[in-house]
Amino acid sequence: MARLNLILLLIVVACSLAIVNANHRARKLFTSFEKEQQRMRALDVEWGQLQLEQSTWAAHARIEKIAKERLNMKAPLPAQVMSLEPAP
């Protein structure tokens, strides 16, 4: 009888340790999950800012201004423009 009690006590202690270990791992994983969600939100904000910046840099007015000022480009005269018709 004492032997059975000892075995049952060891099983209860082992199960208790397993529960404590599982709870500890779950808390660590949840903390890691929260950090990654926060990082994801920060990356989403950064992505939005980069998209806004890209649209600003690629604005037609800006490109035209740079082409005129830095590259000394100008729009062609109407006589210099040729239209091509697609082949039938």
PDB file as gemmi writes it, atoms N, CA and C in Angstrom:
CRYST1    1.000    1.000    1.000  90.00  90.00  90.00 P 1                      
ATOM      1  N   MET A   1       0.812  -1.194   0.000  1.00  0.00           N  
ATOM      2  CA  MET A   1       0.000   0.000   0.000  1.00  0.00           C  
ATOM      3  C   MET A   1       0.855   1.258   0.000  1.00  0.00           C  
ATOM      4  N   ALA A   2       1.919   1.270   0.829  1.00  0.00           N  
ATOM      5  CA  ALA A   2       2.814   2.425   0.920  1.00  0.00           C  
ATOM      6  C   ALA A   2       3.520   2.631  -0.414  1.00  0.00           C  
ATOM      7  N   ARG A   3       3.809   1.510  -1.081  1.00  0.00           N  
ATOM      8  CA  ARG A   3       4.479   1.579  -2.377  1.00  0.00           C  
ATOM      9  C   ARG A   3       3.567   2.231  -3.417  1.00  0.00           C  
ATOM     10  N   LEU A   4       2.295   1.877  -3.400  1.00  0.00           N  
ATOM     11  CA  LEU A   4       1.330   2.459  -4.317  1.00  0.00           C  
ATOM     12  C   LEU A   4       1.178   3.959  -4.054  1.00  0.00           C  
ATOM     13  N   ASN A   5       1.142   4.348  -2.795  1.00  0.00           N  
ATOM     14  CA  ASN A   5       1.050   5.768  -2.447  1.00  0.00           C  
ATOM     15  C   ASN A   5       2.261   6.539  -2.947  1.00  0.00           C  
ATOM     16  N   LEU A   6       3.440   5.937  -2.813  1.00  0.00           N  
ATOM     17  CA  LEU A   6       4.668   6.576  -3.281  1.00  0.00           C  
ATOM     18  C   LEU A   6       4.640   6.756  -4.799  1.00  0.00           C  
ATOM     19  N   ILE A   7       4.189   5.732  -5.514  1.00  0.00           N  
ATOM     20  CA  ILE A   7       4.102   5.818  -6.977  1.00  0.00           C  
ATOM     21  C   ILE A   7       3.098   6.892  -7.384  1.00  0.00           C  
ATOM     22  N   LEU A   8       1.941   6.908  -6.735  1.00  0.00           N  
ATOM     23  CA  LEU A   8       0.930   7.926  -7.036  1.00  0.00           C  
ATOM     24  C   LEU A   8       1.439   9.327  -6.708  1.00  0.00           C  
ATOM     25  N   LEU A   9       2.187   9.473  -5.625  1.00  0.00           N  
ATOM     26  CA  LEU A   9       2.765  10.765  -5.258  1.00  0.00           C  
ATOM     27  C   LEU A   9       3.767  11.219  -6.316  1.00  0.00           C  
ATOM     28  N   LEU A  10       4.592  10.301  -6.795  1.00  0.00           N  
ATOM     29  CA  LEU A  10       5.561  10.650  -7.844  1.00  0.00           C  
ATOM     30  C   LEU A  10       4.853  11.056  -9.137  1.00  0.00           C  
ATOM     31  N   ILE A  11       3.772  10.360  -9.463  1.00  0.00           N  
ATOM     32  CA  ILE A  11       2.996  10.709 -10.664  1.00  0.00           C  
ATOM     33  C   ILE A  11       2.383  12.099 -10.507  1.00  0.00           C  
ATOM     34  N   VAL A  12       1.845  12.394  -9.331  1.00  0.00           N  
ATOM     35  CA  VAL A  12       1.241  13.707  -9.082  1.00  0.00           C  
ATOM     36  C   VAL A  12       2.300  14.798  -9.168  1.00  0.00           C  
ATOM     37  N   VAL A  13       3.477  14.575  -8.611  1.00  0.00           N  
ATOM     38  CA  VAL A  13       4.564  15.569  -8.662  1.00  0.00           C  
ATOM     39  C   VAL A  13       5.010  15.767 -10.106  1.00  0.00           C  
ATOM     40  N   ALA A  14       5.151  14.680 -10.853  1.00  0.00           N  
ATOM     41  CA  ALA A  14       5.567  14.789 -12.254  1.00  0.00           C  
ATOM     42  C   ALA A  14       4.528  15.551 -13.068  1.00  0.00           C  
ATOM     43  N   CYS A  15       3.262  15.252 -12.846  1.00  0.00           N  
ATOM     44  CA  CYS A  15       2.195  15.984 -13.559  1.00  0.00           C  
ATOM     45  C   CYS A  15       2.195  17.458 -13.174  1.00  0.00           C  
ATOM     46  N   SER A  16       2.406  17.744 -11.912  1.00  0.00           N  
ATOM     47  CA  SER A  16       2.443  19.140 -11.456  1.00  0.00           C  
ATOM     48  C   SER A  16       3.593  19.891 -12.111  1.00  0.00           C  
ATOM     49  N   LEU A  17       4.759  19.260 -12.171  1.00  0.00           N  
ATOM     50  CA  LEU A  17       5.914  19.885 -12.830  1.00  0.00           C  
ATOM     51  C   LEU A  17       5.650  20.081 -14.318  1.00  0.00           C  
ATOM     52  N   ALA A  18       4.998  19.134 -14.930  1.00  0.00           N  
ATOM     53  CA  ALA A  18       4.677  19.268 -16.354  1.00  0.00           C  
ATOM     54  C   ALA A  18       3.706  20.431 -16.578  1.00  0.00           C  
ATOM     55  N   ILE A  19       2.737  20.602 -15.694  1.00  0.00           N  
ATOM     56  CA  ILE A  19       1.777  21.708 -15.803  1.00  0.00           C  
ATOM     57  C   ILE A  19       2.488  23.046 -15.625  1.00  0.00           C  
ATOM     58  N   VAL A  20       3.370  23.123 -14.635  1.00  0.00           N  
ATOM     59  CA  VAL A  20       4.121  24.360 -14.411  1.00  0.00           C  
ATOM     60  C   VAL A  20       4.973  24.679 -15.632  1.00  0.00           C  
ATOM     61  N   ASN A  21       5.629  23.675 -16.176  1.00  0.00           N  
ATOM     62  CA  ASN A  21       6.467  23.871 -17.360  1.00  0.00           C  
ATOM     63  C   ASN A  21       5.618  24.323 -18.556  1.00  0.00           C  
ATOM     64  N   ALA A  22       4.477  23.709 -18.755  1.00  0.00           N  
ATOM     65  CA  ALA A  22       3.598  24.075 -19.869  1.00  0.00           C  
ATOM     66  C   ALA A  22       3.090  25.508 -19.709  1.00  0.00           C  
ATOM     67  N   ASN A  23       2.721  25.894 -18.492  1.00  0.00           N  
ATOM     68  CA  ASN A  23       2.266  27.264 -18.253  1.00  0.00           C  
ATOM     69  C   ASN A  23       3.390  28.266 -18.515  1.00  0.00           C  
ATOM     70  N   HIS A  24       4.593  27.933 -18.089  1.00  0.00           N  
ATOM     71  CA  HIS A  24       5.740  28.819 -18.313  1.00  0.00           C  
ATOM     72  C   HIS A  24       6.000  28.991 -19.811  1.00  0.00           C  
ATOM     73  N   ARG A  25       5.982  27.895 -20.554  1.00  0.00           N  
ATOM     74  CA  ARG A  25       6.196  27.971 -22.004  1.00  0.00           C  
ATOM     75  C   ARG A  25       5.092  28.756 -22.688  1.00  0.00           C  
ATOM     76  N   ALA A  26       3.854  28.560 -22.223  1.00  0.00           N  
ATOM     77  CA  ALA A  26       2.730  29.295 -22.815  1.00  0.00           C  
ATOM     78  C   ALA A  26       2.880  30.794 -22.583  1.00  0.00           C  
ATOM     79  N   ARG A  27       3.321  31.178 -21.389  1.00  0.00           N  
ATOM     80  CA  ARG A  27       3.528  32.605 -21.109  1.00  0.00           C  
ATOM     81  C   ARG A  27       4.654  33.174 -21.965  1.00  0.00           C  
ATOM     82  N   LYS A  28       5.738  32.417 -22.110  1.00  0.00           N  
ATOM     83  CA  LYS A  28       6.847  32.886 -22.952  1.00  0.00           C  
ATOM     84  C   LYS A  28       6.408  33.031 -24.401  1.00  0.00           C  
ATOM     85  N   LEU A  29       5.653  32.063 -24.896  1.00  0.00           N  
ATOM     86  CA  LEU A  29       5.168  32.138 -26.269  1.00  0.00           C  
ATOM     87  C   LEU A  29       4.204  33.298 -26.455  1.00  0.00           C  
ATOM     88  N   PHE A  30       3.355  33.544 -25.475  1.00  0.00           N  
ATOM     89  CA  PHE A  30       2.418  34.653 -25.573  1.00  0.00           C  
ATOM     90  C   PHE A  30       3.164  35.985 -25.576  1.00  0.00           C  
ATOM     91  N   THR A  31       4.180  36.108 -24.739  1.00  0.00           N  
ATOM     92  CA  THR A  31       4.999  37.325 -24.713  1.00  0.00           C  
ATOM     93  C   THR A  31       5.686  37.528 -26.057  1.00  0.00           C  
ATOM     94  N   SER A  32       6.228  36.463 -26.600  1.00  0.00           N  
ATOM     95  CA  SER A  32       6.874  36.538 -27.911  1.00  0.00           C  
ATOM     96  C   SER A  32       5.864  36.922 -28.989  1.00  0.00           C  
ATOM     97  N   PHE A  33       4.677  36.357 -28.912  1.00  0.00           N  
ATOM     98  CA  PHE A  33       3.608  36.673 -29.861  1.00  0.00           C  
ATOM     99  C   PHE A  33       3.238  38.151 -29.788  1.00  0.00           C  
ATOM    100  N   GLU A  34       3.106  38.684 -28.595  1.00  0.00           N  
ATOM    101  CA  GLU A  34       2.771  40.100 -28.411  1.00  0.00           C  
ATOM    102  C   GLU A  34       3.864  40.994 -29.003  1.00  0.00           C  
ATOM    103  N   LYS A  35       5.127  40.632 -28.783  1.00  0.00           N  
ATOM    104  CA  LYS A  35       6.235  41.416 -29.339  1.00  0.00           C  
ATOM    105  C   LYS A  35       6.199  41.400 -30.862  1.00  0.00           C  
ATOM    106  N   GLU A  36       5.918  40.245 -31.436  1.00  0.00           N  
ATOM    107  CA  GLU A  36       5.863  40.146 -32.896  1.00  0.00           C  
ATOM    108  C   GLU A  36       4.677  40.912 -33.463  1.00  0.00           C  
ATOM    109  N   GLN A  37       3.559  40.923 -32.750  1.00  0.00           N  
ATOM    110  CA  GLN A  37       2.412  41.716 -33.201  1.00  0.00           C  
ATOM    111  C   GLN A  37       2.739  43.207 -33.163  1.00  0.00           C  
ATOM    112  N   GLN A  38       3.432  43.634 -32.129  1.00  0.00           N  
ATOM    113  CA  GLN A  38       3.843  45.030 -32.030  1.00  0.00           C  
ATOM    114  C   GLN A  38       4.808  45.368 -33.168  1.00  0.00           C  
ATOM    115  N   ARG A  39       5.720  44.462 -33.453  1.00  0.00           N  
ATOM    116  CA  ARG A  39       6.665  44.666 -34.562  1.00  0.00           C  
ATOM    117  C   ARG A  39       5.914  44.725 -35.891  1.00  0.00           C  
ATOM    118  N   MET A  40       4.906  43.880 -36.048  1.00  0.00           N  
ATOM    119  CA  MET A  40       4.102  43.878 -37.266  1.00  0.00           C  
ATOM    120  C   MET A  40       3.387  45.214 -37.448  1.00  0.00           C  
ATOM    121  N   ARG A  41       2.830  45.745 -36.355  1.00  0.00           N  
ATOM    122  CA  ARG A  41       2.157  47.040 -36.449  1.00  0.00           C  
ATOM    123  C   ARG A  41       3.143  48.138 -36.826  1.00  0.00           C  
ATOM    124  N   ALA A  42       4.350  48.096 -36.254  1.00  0.00           N  
ATOM    125  CA  ALA A  42       5.367  49.102 -36.590  1.00  0.00           C  
ATOM    126  C   ALA A  42       5.769  48.981 -38.056  1.00  0.00           C  
ATOM    127  N   LEU A  43       5.899  47.749 -38.547  1.00  0.00           N  
ATOM    128  CA  LEU A  43       6.256  47.558 -39.954  1.00  0.00           C  
ATOM    129  C   LEU A  43       5.128  48.007 -40.873  1.00  0.00           C  
ATOM    130  N   ASP A  44       3.879  47.819 -40.464  1.00  0.00           N  
ATOM    131  CA  ASP A  44       2.745  48.308 -41.255  1.00  0.00           C  
ATOM    132  C   ASP A  44       2.773  49.829 -41.364  1.00  0.00           C  
ATOM    133  N   VAL A  45       3.088  50.492 -40.249  1.00  0.00           N  
ATOM    134  CA  VAL A  45       3.185  51.955 -40.269  1.00  0.00           C  
ATOM    135  C   VAL A  45       4.322  52.385 -41.193  1.00  0.00           C  
ATOM    136  N   GLU A  46       5.466  51.711 -41.068  1.00  0.00           N  
ATOM    137  CA  GLU A  46       6.609  52.050 -41.915  1.00  0.00           C  
ATOM    138  C   GLU A  46       6.280  51.811 -43.394  1.00  0.00           C  
ATOM    139  N   TRP A  47       5.560  50.725 -43.693  1.00  0.00           N  
ATOM    140  CA  TRP A  47       5.172  50.426 -45.072  1.00  0.00           C  
ATOM    141  C   TRP A  47       4.285  51.537 -45.634  1.00  0.00           C  
ATOM    142  N   GLY A  48       3.339  51.989 -44.840  1.00  0.00           N  
ATOM    143  CA  GLY A  48       2.481  53.088 -45.275  1.00  0.00           C  
ATOM    144  C   GLY A  48       3.279  54.358 -45.535  1.00  0.00           C  
ATOM    145  N   GLN A  49       4.242  54.643 -44.670  1.00  0.00           N  
ATOM    146  CA  GLN A  49       5.081  55.820 -44.862  1.00  0.00           C  
ATOM    147  C   GLN A  49       5.925  55.689 -46.128  1.00  0.00           C  
ATOM    148  N   LEU A  50       6.446  54.496 -46.372  1.00  0.00           N  
ATOM    149  CA  LEU A  50       7.254  54.283 -47.576  1.00  0.00           C  
ATOM    150  C   LEU A  50       6.410  54.406 -48.841  1.00  0.00           C  
ATOM    151  N   GLN A  51       5.185  53.918 -48.795  1.00  0.00           N  
ATOM    152  CA  GLN A  51       4.315  54.064 -49.958  1.00  0.00           C  
ATOM    153  C   GLN A  51       3.997  55.536 -50.229  1.00  0.00           C  
ATOM    154  N   LEU A  52       3.759  56.288 -49.164  1.00  0.00           N  
ATOM    155  CA  LEU A  52       3.508  57.718 -49.314  1.00  0.00           C  
ATOM    156  C   LEU A  52       4.734  58.424 -49.873  1.00  0.00           C  
ATOM    157  N   GLU A  53       5.894  58.067 -49.363  1.00  0.00           N  
ATOM    158  CA  GLU A  53       7.140  58.662 -49.854  1.00  0.00           C  
ATOM    159  C   GLU A  53       7.369  58.315 -51.323  1.00  0.00           C  
ATOM    160  N   GLN A  54       7.098  57.066 -51.682  1.00  0.00           N  
ATOM    161  CA  GLN A  54       7.271  56.659 -53.070  1.00  0.00           C  
ATOM    162  C   GLN A  54       6.334  57.437 -53.990  1.00  0.00           C  
ATOM    163  N   SER A  55       5.098  57.610 -53.569  1.00  0.00           N  
ATOM    164  CA  SER A  55       4.165  58.353 -54.418  1.00  0.00           C  
ATOM    165  C   SER A  55       4.593  59.810 -54.542  1.00  0.00           C  
ATOM    166  N   THR A  56       5.189  60.347 -53.490  1.00  0.00           N  
ATOM    167  CA  THR A  56       5.684  61.727 -53.546  1.00  0.00           C  
ATOM    168  C   THR A  56       6.856  61.839 -54.514  1.00  0.00           C  
ATOM    169  N   TRP A  57       7.811  60.898 -54.413  1.00  0.00           N  
ATOM    170  CA  TRP A  57       8.986  60.941 -55.288  1.00  0.00           C  
ATOM    171  C   TRP A  57       8.619  60.685 -56.746  1.00  0.00           C  
ATOM    172  N   ALA A  58       7.560  59.932 -56.975  1.00  0.00           N  
ATOM    173  CA  ALA A  58       7.196  59.564 -58.345  1.00  0.00           C  
ATOM    174  C   ALA A  58       6.119  60.470 -58.932  1.00  0.00           C  
ATOM    175  N   ALA A  59       5.801  61.566 -58.272  1.00  0.00           N  
ATOM    176  CA  ALA A  59       4.766  62.474 -58.774  1.00  0.00           C  
ATOM    177  C   ALA A  59       5.199  63.060 -60.114  1.00  0.00           C  
ATOM    178  N   HIS A  60       4.250  63.146 -61.040  1.00  0.00           N  
ATOM    179  CA  HIS A  60       4.565  63.626 -62.390  1.00  0.00           C  
ATOM    180  C   HIS A  60       5.120  65.048 -62.375  1.00  0.00           C  
ATOM    181  N   ALA A  61       4.561  65.896 -61.539  1.00  0.00           N  
ATOM    182  CA  ALA A  61       5.030  67.283 -61.484  1.00  0.00           C  
ATOM    183  C   ALA A  61       6.487  67.345 -61.034  1.00  0.00           C  
ATOM    184  N   ARG A  62       6.847  66.515 -60.077  1.00  0.00           N  
ATOM    185  CA  ARG A  62       8.230  66.495 -59.581  1.00  0.00           C  
ATOM    186  C   ARG A  62       9.179  65.997 -60.655  1.00  0.00           C  
ATOM    187  N   ILE A  63       8.793  64.939 -61.335  1.00  0.00           N  
ATOM    188  CA  ILE A  63       9.642  64.375 -62.389  1.00  0.00           C  
ATOM    189  C   ILE A  63       9.813  65.387 -63.521  1.00  0.00           C  
ATOM    190  N   GLU A  64       8.734  66.045 -63.873  1.00  0.00           N  
ATOM    191  CA  GLU A  64       8.815  67.046 -64.946  1.00  0.00           C  
ATOM    192  C   GLU A  64       9.720  68.198 -64.523  1.00  0.00           C  
ATOM    193  N   LYS A  65       9.609  68.631 -63.279  1.00  0.00           N  
ATOM    194  CA  LYS A  65      10.443  69.724 -62.776  1.00  0.00           C  
ATOM    195  C   LYS A  65      11.919  69.339 -62.813  1.00  0.00           C  
ATOM    196  N   ILE A  66      12.237  68.130 -62.371  1.00  0.00           N  
ATOM    197  CA  ILE A  66      13.628  67.673 -62.386  1.00  0.00           C  
ATOM    198  C   ILE A  66      14.131  67.547 -63.817  1.00  0.00           C  
ATOM    199  N   ALA A  67      13.288  67.038 -64.719  1.00  0.00           N  
ATOM    200  CA  ALA A  67      13.695  66.900 -66.118  1.00  0.00           C  
ATOM    201  C   ALA A  67      14.019  68.263 -66.714  1.00  0.00           C  
ATOM    202  N   LYS A  68      13.249  69.275 -66.383  1.00  0.00           N  
ATOM    203  CA  LYS A  68      13.494  70.620 -66.919  1.00  0.00           C  
ATOM    204  C   LYS A  68      14.723  71.258 -66.291  1.00  0.00           C  
ATOM    205  N   GLU A  69      14.825  71.166 -64.938  1.00  0.00           N  
ATOM    206  CA  GLU A  69      15.889  71.882 -64.241  1.00  0.00           C  
ATOM    207  C   GLU A  69      17.242  71.189 -64.343  1.00  0.00           C  
ATOM    208  N   ARG A  70      17.297  69.923 -64.068  1.00  0.00           N  
ATOM    209  CA  ARG A  70      18.586  69.222 -64.015  1.00  0.00           C  
ATOM    210  C   ARG A  70      19.035  68.689 -65.370  1.00  0.00           C  
ATOM    211  N   LEU A  71      18.096  68.225 -66.154  1.00  0.00           N  
ATOM    212  CA  LEU A  71      18.459  67.582 -67.421  1.00  0.00           C  
ATOM    213  C   LEU A  71      18.255  68.497 -68.627  1.00  0.00           C  
ATOM    214  N   ASN A  72      17.767  69.697 -68.364  1.00  0.00           N  
ATOM    215  CA  ASN A  72      17.513  70.662 -69.432  1.00  0.00           C  
ATOM    216  C   ASN A  72      16.631  70.075 -70.532  1.00  0.00           C  
ATOM    217  N   MET A  73      15.637  69.331 -70.144  1.00  0.00           N  
ATOM    218  CA  MET A  73      14.710  68.745 -71.108  1.00  0.00           C  
ATOM    219  C   MET A  73      13.522  69.683 -71.298  1.00  0.00           C  
ATOM    220  N   LYS A  74      12.888  69.588 -72.451  1.00  0.00           N  
ATOM    221  CA  LYS A  74      11.695  70.390 -72.706  1.00  0.00           C  
ATOM    222  C   LYS A  74      10.746  69.573 -73.574  1.00  0.00           C  
ATOM    223  N   ALA A  75       9.501  69.966 -73.553  1.00  0.00           N  
ATOM    224  CA  ALA A  75       8.496  69.264 -74.350  1.00  0.00           C  
ATOM    225  C   ALA A  75       8.764  69.529 -75.836  1.00  0.00           C  
ATOM    226  N   PRO A  76       8.568  68.530 -76.694  1.00  0.00           N  
ATOM    227  CA  PRO A  76       8.821  68.741 -78.126  1.00  0.00           C  
ATOM    228  C   PRO A  76       7.763  69.660 -78.743  1.00  0.00           C  
ATOM    229  N   LEU A  77       8.175  70.324 -79.797  1.00  0.00           N  
ATOM    230  CA  LEU A  77       7.231  71.150 -80.545  1.00  0.00           C  
ATOM    231  C   LEU A  77       6.259  70.240 -81.281  1.00  0.00           C  
ATOM    232  N   PRO A  78       5.068  70.723 -81.564  1.00  0.00           N  
ATOM    233  CA  PRO A  78       4.096  69.869 -82.265  1.00  0.00           C  
ATOM    234  C   PRO A  78       4.634  69.341 -83.599  1.00  0.00           C  
ATOM    235  N   ALA A  79       5.476  70.089 -84.262  1.00  0.00           N  
ATOM    236  CA  ALA A  79       6.032  69.636 -85.539  1.00  0.00           C  
ATOM    237  C   ALA A  79       7.021  68.486 -85.346  1.00  0.00           C  
ATOM    238  N   GLN A  80       7.547  68.329 -84.135  1.00  0.00           N  
ATOM    239  CA  GLN A  80       8.523  67.275 -83.866  1.00  0.00           C  
ATOM    240  C   GLN A  80       7.868  65.971 -83.410  1.00  0.00           C  
ATOM    241  N   VAL A  81       6.573  65.987 -83.210  1.00  0.00           N  
ATOM    242  CA  VAL A  81       5.858  64.803 -82.732  1.00  0.00           C  
ATOM    243  C   VAL A  81       5.334  64.021 -83.912  1.00  0.00           C  
ATOM    244  N   MET A  82       5.595  62.726 -83.909  1.00  0.00           N  
ATOM    245  CA  MET A  82       5.114  61.841 -84.970  1.00  0.00           C  
ATOM    246  C   MET A  82       4.197  60.801 -84.344  1.00  0.00           C  
ATOM    247  N   SER A  83       3.076  60.560 -85.009  1.00  0.00           N  
ATOM    248  CA  SER A  83       2.139  59.526 -84.548  1.00  0.00           C  
ATOM    249  C   SER A  83       2.263  58.337 -85.474  1.00  0.00           C  
ATOM    250  N   LEU A  84       2.319  57.162 -84.899  1.00  0.00           N  
ATOM    251  CA  LEU A  84       2.419  55.939 -85.686  1.00  0.00           C  
ATOM    252  C   LEU A  84       1.105  55.181 -85.605  1.00  0.00           C  
ATOM    253  N   GLU A  85       0.658  54.696 -86.725  1.00  0.00           N  
ATOM    254  CA  GLU A  85      -0.560  53.913 -86.778  1.00  0.00           C  
ATOM    255  C   GLU A  85      -0.194  52.439 -86.698  1.00  0.00           C  
ATOM    256  N   PRO A  86      -0.982  51.646 -86.000  1.00  0.00           N  
ATOM    257  CA  PRO A  86      -0.680  50.214 -85.933  1.00  0.00           C  
ATOM    258  C   PRO A  86      -0.871  49.565 -87.308  1.00  0.00           C  
ATOM    259  N   ALA A  87      -0.041  48.581 -87.590  1.00  0.00           N  
ATOM    260  CA  ALA A  87      -0.142  47.870 -88.876  1.00  0.00           C  
ATOM    261  C   ALA A  87      -1.422  47.041 -88.913  1.00  0.00           C  
ATOM    262  N   PRO A  88      -2.082  47.001 -90.076  1.00  0.00           N  
ATOM    263  CA  PRO A  88      -3.341  46.222 -90.166  1.00  0.00           C  
ATOM    264  C   PRO A  88      -3.108  44.731 -90.153  1.00  0.00           C  
TER     265      PRO A  88                                                      
END                                                                             
